[in-house]
Amino acid sequence: MVMTAMSEGVDISAAGRIFGHHHTTIIRWTERCGRHSERLHERLFHRALSIGHLQLDELVAKVKQDAERIWVWTAIAAQSKLILTLQIGRRSSANTHQLLHQVWQRLSPHSLPIFTSDGLNQFSRASFAWAAASSSVQD
C-alpha cells in the first residue's frame, strides 16, 4: 500500500504519517523496490527488442534551488511508449553516446530503428557513430 501511494505522488513523510511507518523504513522499501525493478527491467529488455521507431529526447531539471541543472536523456519506443533507457547527467556528447549504447544493448541484433529527436546536434553525431559501429559489427 505504501509503494502504491508513493507512486501516486505521496511523499515519504506523508506516507509515514498515513501508514504509521518510520521514514527510514519507507526509504529502505523504496530502495529495495528500485533495485528489484532494475533487475526485472534488465532481464526482460536485454537484447530482445525489435523497435521500428525510436524517439530520443533530453529534459532538464533544476536541483539544489536552481544551483545545478541535471539532464535526463530518454529513448522511447514511438508506438508503445516503452522507455528503453534513460541517462541522467550533464548535457554532453558522452551522455548521448552512453544513452545510445544502452539502447543498442536492449535491441535485438537485427533491429535498426528510425531515430527521431528534437534536432539536438549531439543526437545526430551519436546516431551516426552508433550506426557505423553497429554496421561494422554485423559485417
Secondary structure, 3 states (H helix, E strand, C coil): CHHHHHHCCCCHHHHHHHHCCCHHHHHHHHHHHHHHHHHHHHHHHCCCECCCEEEEEEEEEEECCCCEEEEEEEEEECCCCCEEEEEEECCCHHHHHHHHHHHHHHECCCCCCEEECCCCHHHHHHHHHHHHHHHHHHC
